[in-house]
Amino acid sequence: MKKVSGKTHTKEQLDAWANQNNPNNRAYNANANNHANQLNPNRKTHQQKHNAQRRYEKMGYVEWAPDYPMDSEDW
């Protein structure tokens, strides 16, 4: 692990570095989770989901429909 010197950094910079490199800290966990999500090939970005939704609406795609025809008696 790299070290940060107190001679070249302020107290705030040292604290920020410590928070980002401590496994018990929220900032460290958030960064680790974000990195793992970015490397996941099955995960779609927010923009990809948004564009897909717009594409489906334009084509008249319905997210869910029954697999069988429904009669008025089934209601």
CORNORBEL-V748111 format. One record per residue. RES is the residue in one letter. SS is DSSP state (2 for helix, 1 for strand, 0 for the rest). PHI is phi as a letter, one per 40 degrees, with the letter a starting at -180 (* if undefined). D_FIRST is the distance of its C-alpha to the first C-alpha in whole Angstrom. Layout:
RES_SS_PHI_D_FIRST, RES_SS_PHI_D_FIRST
This chain:
M_0_*_0, K_0_c_4, K_0_b_7, V_0_b_10, S_0_c_13, G_0_c_16, K_0_c_18, T_0_b_18, H_0_b_17, T_0_c_19, K_2_c_19, E_2_c_19, Q_2_c_17, L_2_c_14, D_2_c_16, A_2_c_15, W_2_c_12, A_2_c_11, N_2_c_14, Q_2_c_12, N_0_b_9, N_0_b_11, P_0_c_13, N_0_c_16, N_0_b_16, R_2_c_19, A_2_c_17, Y_2_c_14, N_2_c_17, A_2_c_19, N_2_c_16, A_2_c_16, N_2_c_19, N_2_c_20, H_2_c_18, A_2_c_20, N_2_c_23, Q_2_c_23, L_2_c_22, N_0_c_25, P_0_c_28, N_0_c_31, R_0_c_30, K_0_c_32, T_0_c_31, H_2_d_33, Q_2_c_35, Q_2_c_36, K_2_c_37, H_2_c_39, N_2_c_41, A_2_c_42, Q_2_c_43, R_2_c_45, R_2_c_46, Y_2_c_47, E_2_c_49, K_2_c_51, M_2_c_52, G_0_g_53, Y_0_c_51, V_0_b_51, E_0_c_48, W_0_b_50, A_0_a_53, P_0_c_55, D_0_c_56, Y_0_b_60, P_0_c_62, M_0_b_63, D_0_c_67, S_2_c_68, E_2_c_69, D_2_c_65, W_0_c_65
